[in-house]
């Protein structure tokens, strides 16, 4: 018996193209004997397309509601931030990945830092600067240069600027606010960049994969261009001793639990080369890139879980979640889409 699966991708965020690449990889690795796949694209203007054809929103939602499961391959705002999770909850259709709370909390870097710090995880000092506000002298005294100025709610390092002189902060904030009016100014952490992937199996087990070390080729940091234009080298597993690997994996699973995640999470760390050895959580990604070149699939490939098997685990997890009550823990609504006109 085939499983009816919709792959939902595109979106109106700055990560539209990355989402399309992730969806293409997912579709290319699907077992076509097991899944009857339907492509659902949200274009840059917010218009919906089903199977390559422009489709009115009510009809597109009926298509989603008719699926056994939806795989939202969306990155960034209007997708990864809980908006689509909320829509799918309302439709009552099972879906791969994180629920509304984890998606929304994980998308906001300032909120993420506060939740992780409350869990006892180490994070870099930082301050959230809201629209109309500026970085205060008190904040400058509390933070050490360099600082990174980041849009609070964006992914793929879009709009991130490194600042080595306080005089450069206003221009950096202006650049970050082109992506999101809410900005995080964060003290730069020194250390090795290590990513850890977390995967939840259909039976509820949560596992952290082998740590990945990022080595940026050139003088810059791991920004958008380095991620997608070959400006970085991934080493899996990272050359670490067993004790350090265990600590990183433990902290990644604790982050997964602190954010009430489901299915998957990628946790990005700085591993200090001096001072306290406790890893610093830099960011989390509630739906990491799913291209063949992305960290998350590469980590699990190294662990012996191929791309197609990884997809199966996530989809089976979403279907198992349906059997045990969906992401919000409430009964699924009865065919909410039938009331659409």
PyMOL commands that set and color helices and strands:
alter all, ss='L'
color gray80, all
select helices_A, chain A and resi 16-29+57-65+83-91+100-107+109-118+137-142+166-176+224-228+242-258+295-302+307-323+336-339
alter helices_A, ss='H'
color red, helices_A
select strands_A, chain A and resi 3-10+35-42+48-50+53-54+69-73+126-129+147-151+161-163+183-187+192-200+206-208+212-216+232-236+264-271+280-285
alter strands_A, ss='S'
color yellow, strands_A
deselect
rebuild
show_as cartoon
